[in-house]
């Protein structure tokens, strides 16, 4: 029964961290704000301002989630401690497996919630817009970009988030020339901003008849969705719009009419495009959303006060700028160059298990 004594000690050691987390979350303030938001919904004119009402609903959901998660953590701690005491009192070892599983889940949830308290950036709570571009190397790099696209879609599904395809351009033979998705969920940008950068792949090429080892690169751009258009103003005179026919095989992803839209932001040279929607107007809205997101991301990254200071700098997609390497051969390992975090289960990583990399980045870079 010594195992139960050991778990009691572990739980007691984690109790201060749990209490400290509660203080960091400022739950009393959150509860007061939540009550004010709920009271506001009872006003007769509440839905007269739809945009403001939607903001109220989003904020309400965020605060409810924060309060509920902490309450669940406290409940889990109490349940685990009770299991320890009951087992010791009754000399019953049958609950050890349940205790071990529950403790591991509690530790993981505690760390995840702790990391969320560190997401204090201006846009961290926002949804995220993620764009993938292959580097040089033709089909090989385009295939790698599509593998990364699937990895992020799987991560999204694992977290119960929602994703929407905003743009897609097929590769020449396989993979993609570019793709953009919007991922909606609490703190989506705060978590995924760690993925911004160049990703390097080493593998035996499936496109090489001689089965030679190949190194490929793809760039991931991570930008916050901007729902308040007043934050990032797009002036008509600063934008050049081109309408063209969608290209590539596309399948169900690409619409085959002359409704694709490309926007060029003249002051910065930033270019965005969308061709997945059926109407020109929907693709135009996608483009504006992507452009606002890209300007906001650069503004935050460069700590700029004014959007006019932004310059459209292109990311170099090559060896020296890689943030993470994915090695399939001669051994299997994924390693982050910034944190040193690594994972030898490459299949799990490519199936969306990237939380270890995200958490390592947040722990190292937030509130240094």
PyMOL commands that set and color helices and strands:
alter all, ss='L'
color gray80, all
select helices_A, chain A and resi 2-24+27-40+46-48+50-90+96-117+139-158+188-195+236-238+280-301+307-309+319-321+346-350+355-365
alter helices_A, ss='H'
color red, helices_A
select strands_A, chain A and resi 128-134+162-170+176-184+197-204+213-224+239-244+260-265+270-274+322-327+333-336+342-343
alter strands_A, ss='S'
color yellow, strands_A
deselect
rebuild
show_as cartoon
